[in-house]
Amino acid sequence: MDARTQLDVETQYRRAMGAFATGVTVVTAANGEGRVSGITVNSLTSVSLKPRLLLWCLGEESARYDTFAKADVWGVSVLGAGEEALAVRYSRAETETVEPSEADLFAGAPVLNTGIAHFACRTFERRRGGDHLIIIGEVTDLKVQSGAALTFFRGLYGRLDDPRE
């Protein structure tokens, strides 16, 4: 496959995956110095109910790779519909820092003090998958509240209202 064709296939793959609507989360973890970093993630998925496992994927080229690849404890905040600015903020390496006033310690894991659901996790397993590290976490605690979810579809943010409300 020549370079141009390879680029076209990669572009088409990104476009096809963009047709899969996802929720938007921010994963948070403390580095070795205790500073909390956040990263926007839409690759979050449930793996198992017994034990409660979830996974997310971290790009090897990420400026935050060391912090998250080494973290044994970390949190996940599922963003609500009005929290697009947080998703954009934590998608950029230069704005990864989570200020102490913006986070809570939940079951030993840092989570944003906003969002519609939170998970405290302990790293269960790490696996390589292409150019990403697949991080599987055991959920040690969780909490959920009502509200519309922030979504990501075809490169744009949107919302999904709770049909029970």
KOLPA-689628 format. One line per field, with one value per residue: residue number from 1; residue in one letter; x, y, z of N, C-alpha, C, O in turn. Coordinates in steps of 0.05 Angstrom, whole numbers, plus 5000, padded with zeros to 4 digits. Layout:
nr: (NUM; ...)
rest: (A; ...)
n.c1: (X; ...)
n.c2: (Y; ...)
n.c3: (Z; ...)
ca.c1: (X; ...)
ca.c2: (Y; ...)
ca.c3: (Z; ...)
c.c1: (X; ...)
c.c2: (Y; ...)
c.c3: (Z; ...)
o.c1: (X; ...)
o.c2: (Y; ...)
o.c3: (Z; ...)
% end
This chain:
nr: (1; 2; 3; 4; 5; 6; 7; 8; 9; 10; 11; 12; 13; 14; 15; 16; 17; 18; 19; 20; 21; 22; 23; 24; 25; 26; 27; 28; 29; 30; 31; 32; 33; 34; 35; 36; 37; 38; 39; 40; 41; 42; 43; 44; 45; 46; 47; 48; 49; 50; 51; 52; 53; 54; 55; 56; 57; 58; 59; 60; 61; 62; 63; 64; 65; 66; 67; 68; 69; 70; 71; 72; 73; 74; 75; 76; 77; 78; 79; 80; 81; 82; 83; 84; 85; 86; 87; 88; 89; 90; 91; 92; 93; 94; 95; 96; 97; 98; 99; 100; 101; 102; 103; 104; 105; 106; 107; 108; 109; 110; 111; 112; 113; 114; 115; 116; 117; 118; 119; 120; 121; 122; 123; 124; 125; 126; 127; 128; 129; 130; 131; 132; 133; 134; 135; 136; 137; 138; 139; 140; 141; 142; 143; 144; 145; 146; 147; 148; 149; 150; 151; 152; 153; 154; 155; 156; 157; 158; 159; 160; 161; 162; 163; 164; 165)
rest: (M; D; A; R; T; Q; L; D; V; E; T; Q; Y; R; R; A; M; G; A; F; A; T; G; V; T; V; V; T; A; A; N; G; E; G; R; V; S; G; I; T; V; N; S; L; T; S; V; S; L; K; P; R; L; L; L; W; C; L; G; E; E; S; A; R; Y; D; T; F; A; K; A; D; V; W; G; V; S; V; L; G; A; G; E; E; A; L; A; V; R; Y; S; R; A; E; T; E; T; V; E; P; S; E; A; D; L; F; A; G; A; P; V; L; N; T; G; I; A; H; F; A; C; R; T; F; E; R; R; R; G; G; D; H; L; I; I; I; G; E; V; T; D; L; K; V; Q; S; G; A; A; L; T; F; F; R; G; L; Y; G; R; L; D; D; P; R; E)
n.c1: (5017; 5014; 5039; 5000; 4952; 4951; 4944; 4893; 4863; 4871; 4845; 4793; 4782; 4783; 4739; 4698; 4698; 4684; 4630; 4608; 4574; 4593; 4599; 4629; 4686; 4728; 4790; 4826; 4887; 4939; 5006; 5074; 5090; 5045; 5011; 4951; 4927; 4887; 4853; 4817; 4773; 4742; 4740; 4722; 4697; 4655; 4678; 4670; 4624; 4631; 4692; 4678; 4698; 4729; 4751; 4799; 4833; 4899; 4938; 5003; 5034; 5017; 5025; 5016; 5027; 5063; 5044; 4992; 5000; 5030; 4999; 4969; 4922; 4863; 4813; 4748; 4708; 4644; 4622; 4572; 4518; 4526; 4581; 4621; 4664; 4701; 4714; 4740; 4782; 4812; 4828; 4873; 4942; 4969; 4933; 4925; 4927; 4892; 4862; 4865; 4815; 4780; 4772; 4754; 4770; 4753; 4738; 4792; 4811; 4825; 4773; 4735; 4698; 4649; 4601; 4563; 4568; 4614; 4674; 4717; 4779; 4825; 4884; 4880; 4899; 4947; 4954; 4985; 4962; 4968; 4983; 4970; 4960; 4923; 4884; 4860; 4815; 4797; 4736; 4729; 4694; 4633; 4590; 4528; 4487; 4427; 4415; 4430; 4474; 4540; 4558; 4597; 4602; 4617; 4659; 4639; 4610; 4553; 4489; 4454; 4393; 4367; 4324; 4288; 4275)
n.c2: (4977; 5043; 5107; 5148; 5120; 5093; 5136; 5153; 5108; 5110; 5159; 5147; 5106; 5135; 5169; 5131; 5108; 5154; 5155; 5126; 5139; 5165; 5169; 5220; 5225; 5244; 5222; 5218; 5224; 5222; 5245; 5225; 5266; 5283; 5317; 5327; 5303; 5309; 5276; 5275; 5225; 5181; 5129; 5095; 5035; 4983; 4922; 4876; 4849; 4819; 4808; 4879; 4911; 4960; 4991; 5034; 5071; 5092; 5134; 5122; 5165; 5206; 5265; 5259; 5207; 5179; 5192; 5169; 5117; 5095; 5099; 5071; 5078; 5112; 5158; 5164; 5210; 5219; 5261; 5312; 5341; 5397; 5406; 5412; 5447; 5428; 5378; 5395; 5425; 5385; 5354; 5375; 5377; 5419; 5439; 5402; 5400; 5389; 5429; 5434; 5452; 5435; 5382; 5321; 5273; 5209; 5150; 5141; 5156; 5209; 5250; 5291; 5346; 5350; 5326; 5268; 5216; 5176; 5139; 5102; 5074; 5018; 4998; 4941; 4911; 4920; 4927; 4923; 4951; 4958; 5024; 5041; 5040; 4995; 5003; 4969; 4974; 4959; 4971; 5004; 5034; 5070; 5122; 5153; 5202; 5236; 5266; 5297; 5270; 5286; 5279; 5251; 5255; 5243; 5280; 5323; 5353; 5336; 5323; 5277; 5264; 5240; 5188; 5175; 5219)
n.c3: (5000; 4981; 5007; 5002; 4996; 5044; 5080; 5064; 5079; 5135; 5146; 5129; 5166; 5214; 5204; 5200; 5252; 5279; 5269; 5308; 5362; 5426; 5498; 5540; 5578; 5634; 5654; 5713; 5749; 5798; 5793; 5807; 5840; 5865; 5838; 5805; 5744; 5685; 5631; 5572; 5551; 5506; 5498; 5537; 5565; 5590; 5617; 5649; 5697; 5743; 5765; 5775; 5720; 5678; 5618; 5585; 5533; 5521; 5484; 5458; 5443; 5475; 5514; 5567; 5579; 5614; 5666; 5668; 5650; 5690; 5735; 5791; 5817; 5799; 5774; 5743; 5711; 5687; 5639; 5641; 5601; 5598; 5601; 5562; 5556; 5594; 5572; 5525; 5548; 5577; 5536; 5516; 5524; 5548; 5585; 5625; 5681; 5740; 5784; 5857; 5878; 5840; 5843; 5877; 5927; 5919; 5946; 5949; 5900; 5853; 5828; 5784; 5810; 5787; 5739; 5717; 5733; 5771; 5778; 5819; 5811; 5808; 5779; 5741; 5699; 5646; 5576; 5513; 5452; 5389; 5374; 5424; 5496; 5532; 5586; 5639; 5690; 5757; 5786; 5845; 5872; 5860; 5836; 5818; 5785; 5765; 5700; 5637; 5587; 5562; 5495; 5440; 5372; 5306; 5308; 5337; 5395; 5434; 5463; 5505; 5529; 5591; 5586; 5626; 5654)
ca.c1: (5000; 5031; 5034; 4975; 4930; 4951; 4932; 4865; 4852; 4870; 4825; 4767; 4779; 4775; 4711; 4679; 4696; 4669; 4602; 4600; 4570; 4603; 4598; 4654; 4695; 4755; 4804; 4844; 4906; 4961; 5032; 5092; 5092; 5019; 4996; 4930; 4924; 4863; 4854; 4791; 4772; 4716; 4743; 4714; 4677; 4653; 4690; 4660; 4608; 4643; 4692; 4671; 4721; 4725; 4777; 4802; 4858; 4918; 4957; 5032; 5045; 5005; 5044; 5010; 5030; 5077; 5027; 4970; 5010; 5042; 4980; 4956; 4895; 4854; 4785; 4735; 4684; 4628; 4613; 4544; 4514; 4536; 4609; 4638; 4689; 4719; 4723; 4760; 4805; 4829; 4838; 4898; 4963; 4977; 4914; 4919; 4927; 4867; 4867; 4853; 4787; 4763; 4771; 4749; 4781; 4731; 4748; 4821; 4818; 4816; 4752; 4725; 4674; 4626; 4596; 4538; 4576; 4643; 4685; 4744; 4790; 4851; 4893; 4877; 4917; 4955; 4961; 4991; 4944; 4976; 4997; 4956; 4961; 4896; 4885; 4836; 4813; 4776; 4720; 4728; 4670; 4620; 4566; 4514; 4465; 4411; 4424; 4437; 4502; 4555; 4564; 4615; 4593; 4627; 4677; 4624; 4597; 4524; 4477; 4434; 4377; 4359; 4296; 4271; 4269)
ca.c2: (5000; 5067; 5126; 5163; 5101; 5088; 5160; 5152; 5087; 5120; 5179; 5133; 5092; 5155; 5177; 5109; 5107; 5178; 5150; 5112; 5159; 5157; 5188; 5234; 5223; 5254; 5205; 5234; 5209; 5237; 5236; 5219; 5290; 5288; 5335; 5312; 5308; 5299; 5271; 5269; 5198; 5171; 5100; 5080; 5014; 4962; 4896; 4854; 4856; 4805; 4833; 4903; 4921; 4977; 4997; 5057; 5068; 5115; 5135; 5122; 5191; 5226; 5279; 5250; 5178; 5169; 5195; 5150; 5089; 5086; 5103; 5047; 5087; 5134; 5162; 5170; 5227; 5219; 5289; 5319; 5356; 5425; 5406; 5410; 5462; 5410; 5359; 5409; 5432; 5362; 5341; 5389; 5371; 5443; 5445; 5377; 5402; 5392; 5445; 5421; 5460; 5423; 5352; 5309; 5246; 5191; 5123; 5141; 5164; 5236; 5253; 5319; 5351; 5354; 5302; 5253; 5190; 5175; 5112; 5100; 5049; 5008; 4985; 4911; 4901; 4938; 4912; 4939; 4946; 4976; 5048; 5049; 5023; 4989; 5003; 4957; 4982; 4947; 4992; 4999; 5048; 5086; 5138; 5163; 5220; 5241; 5288; 5291; 5263; 5297; 5258; 5258; 5242; 5255; 5302; 5344; 5348; 5338; 5315; 5256; 5268; 5216; 5183; 5171; 5245)
ca.c3: (5000; 4980; 5029; 4998; 5001; 5073; 5092; 5058; 5096; 5162; 5147; 5128; 5191; 5234; 5198; 5206; 5281; 5287; 5266; 5332; 5383; 5452; 5520; 5543; 5606; 5641; 5672; 5730; 5765; 5809; 5785; 5829; 5857; 5877; 5821; 5791; 5715; 5672; 5603; 5560; 5540; 5498; 5493; 5561; 5561; 5610; 5610; 5665; 5721; 5766; 5780; 5760; 5705; 5655; 5604; 5567; 5517; 5523; 5461; 5465; 5438; 5493; 5532; 5594; 5579; 5639; 5689; 5667; 5646; 5715; 5757; 5802; 5825; 5782; 5774; 5718; 5714; 5663; 5637; 5635; 5576; 5598; 5608; 5538; 5561; 5608; 5552; 5508; 5565; 5584; 5511; 5509; 5543; 5563; 5605; 5638; 5710; 5755; 5809; 5880; 5882; 5819; 5846; 5903; 5931; 5921; 5950; 5945; 5872; 5846; 5808; 5781; 5828; 5769; 5723; 5723; 5745; 5778; 5784; 5831; 5799; 5814; 5755; 5742; 5678; 5624; 5552; 5489; 5430; 5368; 5385; 5449; 5520; 5541; 5615; 5651; 5718; 5774; 5798; 5874; 5882; 5839; 5843; 5794; 5790; 5741; 5683; 5609; 5583; 5540; 5475; 5419; 5348; 5281; 5314; 5350; 5421; 5434; 5488; 5505; 5553; 5605; 5579; 5650; 5666)
c.c1: (5018; 5022; 5007; 4951; 4928; 4938; 4902; 4851; 4850; 4848; 4797; 4762; 4770; 4746; 4691; 4676; 4682; 4639; 4591; 4598; 4580; 4596; 4626; 4661; 4722; 4767; 4824; 4862; 4927; 4987; 5049; 5095; 5066; 5001; 4976; 4928; 4898; 4867; 4826; 4792; 4744; 4718; 4735; 4693; 4678; 4665; 4676; 4644; 4620; 4671; 4684; 4697; 4713; 4752; 4775; 4829; 4873; 4938; 4986; 5045; 5035; 5026; 5039; 5014; 5041; 5058; 5006; 4978; 5020; 5022; 4968; 4927; 4888; 4824; 4774; 4710; 4670; 4616; 4584; 4543; 4525; 4566; 4629; 4665; 4710; 4731; 4745; 4785; 4823; 4837; 4865; 4918; 4970; 4957; 4906; 4916; 4899; 4873; 4853; 4823; 4768; 4760; 4764; 4764; 4757; 4742; 4777; 4830; 4809; 4795; 4745; 4701; 4650; 4623; 4571; 4543; 4606; 4650; 4712; 4755; 4818; 4860; 4893; 4897; 4923; 4963; 4967; 4971; 4951; 4992; 4984; 4962; 4932; 4898; 4859; 4837; 4791; 4762; 4718; 4704; 4658; 4597; 4554; 4492; 4450; 4423; 4430; 4467; 4514; 4562; 4584; 4608; 4603; 4643; 4664; 4612; 4567; 4514; 4457; 4419; 4370; 4330; 4277; 4263; 4249)
c.c2: (5025; 5086; 5140; 5145; 5096; 5112; 5160; 5131; 5097; 5141; 5166; 5118; 5112; 5164; 5155; 5106; 5131; 5175; 5134; 5132; 5148; 5178; 5201; 5233; 5238; 5234; 5222; 5216; 5229; 5227; 5231; 5242; 5298; 5307; 5319; 5322; 5297; 5295; 5263; 5242; 5192; 5141; 5083; 5059; 4994; 4936; 4873; 4865; 4843; 4795; 4856; 4914; 4939; 4982; 5023; 5055; 5095; 5114; 5137; 5149; 5213; 5238; 5270; 5220; 5168; 5170; 5173; 5121; 5078; 5086; 5076; 5053; 5111; 5135; 5168; 5187; 5227; 5247; 5292; 5337; 5384; 5428; 5402; 5424; 5445; 5389; 5371; 5415; 5408; 5346; 5353; 5385; 5396; 5451; 5420; 5379; 5406; 5406; 5431; 5428; 5448; 5393; 5345; 5282; 5228; 5162; 5120; 5150; 5193; 5235; 5282; 5322; 5359; 5328; 5288; 5225; 5191; 5146; 5116; 5074; 5044; 4993; 4955; 4899; 4922; 4920; 4931; 4931; 4966; 4999; 5058; 5029; 5019; 4986; 4992; 4963; 4966; 4970; 4986; 5014; 5064; 5101; 5149; 5182; 5225; 5264; 5279; 5287; 5280; 5275; 5269; 5241; 5257; 5281; 5325; 5335; 5352; 5330; 5292; 5258; 5241; 5211; 5179; 5198; 5260)
c.c3: (5000; 5002; 5027; 5005; 5031; 5088; 5088; 5075; 5125; 5165; 5146; 5154; 5213; 5229; 5205; 5237; 5292; 5284; 5290; 5354; 5410; 5473; 5522; 5573; 5609; 5661; 5687; 5746; 5775; 5799; 5810; 5849; 5870; 5861; 5805; 5762; 5705; 5643; 5593; 5546; 5531; 5491; 5517; 5554; 5584; 5600; 5624; 5689; 5746; 5758; 5762; 5747; 5683; 5642; 5589; 5554; 5518; 5500; 5471; 5461; 5456; 5511; 5561; 5598; 5605; 5663; 5690; 5664; 5672; 5738; 5765; 5811; 5809; 5783; 5746; 5725; 5687; 5661; 5630; 5611; 5575; 5603; 5585; 5542; 5576; 5589; 5534; 5524; 5569; 5559; 5503; 5531; 5560; 5584; 5620; 5668; 5721; 5781; 5833; 5884; 5861; 5822; 5874; 5904; 5936; 5922; 5943; 5917; 5867; 5824; 5806; 5800; 5811; 5753; 5732; 5734; 5750; 5785; 5797; 5821; 5809; 5789; 5759; 5722; 5658; 5600; 5530; 5467; 5408; 5380; 5410; 5472; 5529; 5572; 5625; 5680; 5732; 5788; 5828; 5886; 5858; 5850; 5818; 5802; 5764; 5725; 5655; 5606; 5560; 5521; 5455; 5395; 5323; 5286; 5329; 5376; 5418; 5462; 5484; 5531; 5565; 5599; 5602; 5663; 5649)
o.c1: (5035; 5001; 4993; 4932; 4906; 4922; 4887; 4829; 4830; 4834; 4779; 4739; 4751; 4731; 4670; 4654; 4668; 4624; 4566; 4619; 4575; 4589; 4645; 4645; 4736; 4755; 4838; 4853; 4932; 4991; 5039; 5103; 5064; 4979; 4983; 4926; 4888; 4883; 4813; 4811; 4725; 4699; 4741; 4674; 4698; 4661; 4671; 4649; 4619; 4672; 4684; 4714; 4692; 4773; 4754; 4846; 4861; 4953; 4992; 5065; 5043; 5044; 5057; 5005; 5030; 5057; 5002; 4965; 5019; 5027; 4958; 4911; 4904; 4810; 4789; 4695; 4681; 4602; 4573; 4563; 4532; 4576; 4650; 4685; 4734; 4754; 4766; 4807; 4848; 4852; 4878; 4912; 4977; 4963; 4882; 4904; 4884; 4888; 4833; 4808; 4744; 4746; 4769; 4769; 4743; 4753; 4786; 4854; 4788; 4798; 4748; 4686; 4632; 4640; 4559; 4525; 4621; 4634; 4729; 4741; 4833; 4845; 4905; 4910; 4908; 4978; 4955; 4964; 4942; 5011; 4988; 4969; 4918; 4912; 4837; 4856; 4770; 4775; 4706; 4695; 4672; 4585; 4569; 4480; 4461; 4440; 4434; 4483; 4500; 4571; 4589; 4607; 4597; 4642; 4677; 4606; 4558; 4529; 4445; 4430; 4367; 4313; 4253; 4246; 4241)
o.c2: (5027; 5083; 5144; 5153; 5095; 5107; 5166; 5136; 5092; 5142; 5174; 5117; 5106; 5167; 5162; 5102; 5129; 5190; 5130; 5142; 5125; 5200; 5193; 5239; 5244; 5229; 5238; 5194; 5249; 5202; 5233; 5238; 5318; 5312; 5298; 5346; 5277; 5309; 5246; 5237; 5196; 5130; 5059; 5064; 4990; 4930; 4852; 4887; 4855; 4774; 4854; 4924; 4935; 4976; 5033; 5040; 5116; 5094; 5152; 5155; 5236; 5224; 5275; 5209; 5150; 5151; 5160; 5103; 5053; 5075; 5061; 5035; 5129; 5116; 5176; 5180; 5235; 5256; 5276; 5348; 5394; 5449; 5391; 5415; 5447; 5383; 5359; 5410; 5410; 5326; 5343; 5389; 5393; 5469; 5417; 5361; 5423; 5395; 5418; 5411; 5449; 5380; 5360; 5270; 5232; 5152; 5100; 5151; 5201; 5221; 5297; 5303; 5374; 5311; 5294; 5211; 5205; 5131; 5131; 5053; 5062; 4976; 4945; 4878; 4941; 4900; 4952; 4907; 4988; 4995; 5082; 5006; 5039; 4968; 5003; 4958; 4961; 4986; 4966; 5007; 5070; 5095; 5155; 5179; 5219; 5280; 5255; 5299; 5286; 5254; 5293; 5217; 5281; 5301; 5346; 5311; 5368; 5330; 5289; 5255; 5221; 5227; 5180; 5198; 5282)
o.c3: (5017; 5015; 5046; 5018; 5042; 5106; 5106; 5085; 5138; 5186; 5162; 5163; 5228; 5248; 5216; 5247; 5313; 5297; 5292; 5364; 5417; 5467; 5508; 5590; 5589; 5682; 5675; 5755; 5763; 5796; 5832; 5872; 5885; 5869; 5794; 5757; 5716; 5630; 5605; 5530; 5545; 5479; 5517; 5539; 5597; 5576; 5611; 5699; 5768; 5745; 5738; 5760; 5671; 5654; 5582; 5563; 5515; 5498; 5489; 5474; 5454; 5521; 5577; 5618; 5617; 5678; 5710; 5675; 5676; 5759; 5749; 5812; 5804; 5791; 5728; 5742; 5666; 5679; 5615; 5601; 5554; 5608; 5589; 5533; 5570; 5590; 5529; 5514; 5566; 5562; 5485; 5555; 5584; 5601; 5628; 5681; 5712; 5797; 5829; 5894; 5864; 5806; 5893; 5883; 5956; 5903; 5933; 5912; 5877; 5804; 5826; 5804; 5821; 5754; 5753; 5743; 5737; 5797; 5786; 5824; 5816; 5779; 5778; 5728; 5653; 5604; 5528; 5464; 5409; 5395; 5417; 5467; 5533; 5582; 5620; 5694; 5721; 5801; 5836; 5908; 5839; 5871; 5799; 5823; 5743; 5735; 5651; 5620; 5541; 5530; 5453; 5396; 5321; 5271; 5333; 5379; 5403; 5481; 5462; 5553; 5551; 5606; 5599; 5680; 5656)
% end
